[in-house]
Amino acid sequence: MGHGVRGGAVWREAIPGRMWCRAARCLVVGRGVCGTAAATRETQRVDDVHAFPGHIACDADSRSELVVPLVRDGAVLGVLDLDSPVAARFDAEDAAGCEALAALLVSRI
């Protein structure tokens, strides 16, 4: 799922795949995993989303999450958000690969 930042909020942009949460279309920067990634401008790798303070459960089956902020010239353009029904699904190698992908995406936006 992709997210864009507009007016201090993270807006969800659906992509093909599993149904996403329609009730939480806009996430406040600093709230939840995506909002935390946007606020800190740091990748968030969460092994257990239920243990993450302020986690926003958009998919009841989600157990782990990897969120990489898309930052250009200090501005957050959005976030790259991956969810998994498997706890601790994402490792440092996954994070590094997604950060490389994010850098490529930002260079082309």
Secondary structure as the mmCIF struct_conf table of DSSP 4:
data_model
#
loop_
_struct_conf.conf_type_id
_struct_conf.id
_struct_conf.beg_label_comp_id
_struct_conf.beg_label_asym_id
_struct_conf.beg_label_seq_id
_struct_conf.end_label_comp_id
_struct_conf.end_label_asym_id
_struct_conf.end_label_seq_id
STRN STRN1 GLY A 2 ARG A 6
TURN_TY1_P TURN_TY1_P1 GLY A 7 GLY A 8
STRN STRN2 ALA A 9 GLU A 13
BEND BEND1 PRO A 16 ARG A 18
HELX_LH_PP_P HELX_LH_PP_P1 MET A 19 TRP A 20
BEND BEND2 ARG A 22 ARG A 22
TURN_TY1_P TURN_TY1_P2 ALA A 23 ALA A 24
BEND BEND3 ARG A 25 ARG A 25
STRN STRN3 CYS A 26 VAL A 28
TURN_TY1_P TURN_TY1_P3 VAL A 29 GLY A 30
BEND BEND4 ARG A 31 ARG A 31
HELX_RH_AL_P HELX_RH_AL_P1 GLY A 32 THR A 40
TURN_TY1_P TURN_TY1_P4 ARG A 41 ARG A 41
BEND BEND5 GLU A 42 GLU A 42
STRN STRN4 GLN A 44 VAL A 46
BEND BEND6 ASP A 47 ASP A 47
HELX_RH_3T_P HELX_RH_3T_P1 VAL A 49 ALA A 51
BEND BEND7 PHE A 52 PHE A 52
TURN_TY1_P TURN_TY1_P5 PRO A 53 GLY A 54
BEND BEND8 CYS A 58 ASP A 59
TURN_TY1_P TURN_TY1_P6 ALA A 60 ASP A 61
STRN STRN5 SER A 64 ARG A 72
TURN_TY1_P TURN_TY1_P7 ASP A 73 GLY A 74
STRN STRN6 ALA A 75 SER A 84
BEND BEND9 PRO A 85 VAL A 86
TURN_TY1_P TURN_TY1_P8 ALA A 87 ALA A 88
HELX_RH_AL_P HELX_RH_AL_P2 ALA A 92 ARG A 108
#
